[in-house]
Amino acid sequence: MKKFVAVLLCLVMVLAVVACGKKAAEQSDKTVVAIVVAGTFGDRSFYDSSKAGGDRLAKDFDNVEVKYIECNNDNHVVQMRNAADVSNIVVCVGWEFYDIETVAPEYPNVDFIWIDNATENPVSNVLNITYAQNEGSFLAGYIAASVSQSGVIGAVGGEDSDTINDFIVGYKQGAAYAKADAKVEVNYTNDYDDPAKGKECAKALHDKGADVIFQIASKAGDGVFEAAQEGGFYAIGVDSDQKYINDAVIICSMKKEVGTSIYDAIAKYLSGDKSLWGTTWVANLSDGYVSIGYGEAGSTQQVPDDVKAAVEDLAKKITSGEIKVDSTRK
């Protein structure tokens, strides 16, 4: 009996702490932002870019508190709801949060941002942010084919999906623009976290002659860089400027400014402008949220200046509409 009473008292205390915590969050004079990633931080790419945006918000705005939640590729709906229970804005990073279309209406007083995908129909409290990665990948493909000595280049994707293939169709088109006879080999890790799988895929592509390989596999893409170092070929980074990871083999990166887009959207929200919510914002080359990075000043440069100049010219042609880049997205 005493044991039962003790357990009951513990449960009451836990519930009281949770209730107080929720009440305190509701009464806080700060805007609470929860950044929820489908996988885990530490990828030095997509997810870490979102965290950089959150860190910058917390630094620049005294009235903003930022929380971070990792889903570890599981329980996306549960974690989305957990975040919405204690936040004013929930940022869902990854296509895996497709249930946002049904979850968000359950929280009419919470505003959501969905990164890298869009609801089928507009939801009034959801801002979808997608990226014209096909445009940036066109430029990456042009660079890869221009630098390649074998005439064969490769791409390692995290999975065979519309989002990943949106990179690949642009990459192939850019390669063909550089050299009509360029051959593009593709492999998929079916995993975003295991570098060993990325390394295995890259080695298989190198065995087919690929001497420049684009990694589109988040943390698993680190294995592409390892394979490039060991195999003596070049690699292209993704989402963030990854050249610093291995300056000798990473010749450039196709950048998606995930963190900056999150920061800019929420800064606009904090100013009282919520006009983006209920819409899909396609961040692209023309507004600077998609670009090519060649590393910081002093980095080793493997891409010739004439190729870089050509890339700048191609970017202008894409933004003007002179070049229409293929896409898997509607």
Buried (B, 14 or more C-beta within 10 A) or exposed (E): EEEEEEEEEEEEEEEEEEEEEEEEBEEEEEBBBBBBBBBBBBBBBBBBBBBBBBBBBBEEBEEBBBBBBBBEBEEBBEBBBBBBBBBBBBBBBBBBBBEBBEBBEEBEEBBBBBBBBBBEEEBEBBBBBBBBBBBBBBBBBBBBBBBBEBBBBBBBBBBEEEBBBBBBBBBBBBBBBBBEEBBBBBBBBBBBBBBEBBBBBBBBBBEEBBBBBBBBBBBBBBBBBBBBBEBEBBBBBBBBBBBBBBBEBBBBBBBBBBBBBBBBBBBBBBEEEBEBBBBBBBBBBBBEBBBBBBBEEEBEBBBEEEBBEBBEEBBEEBBEEEBEBBBBBE
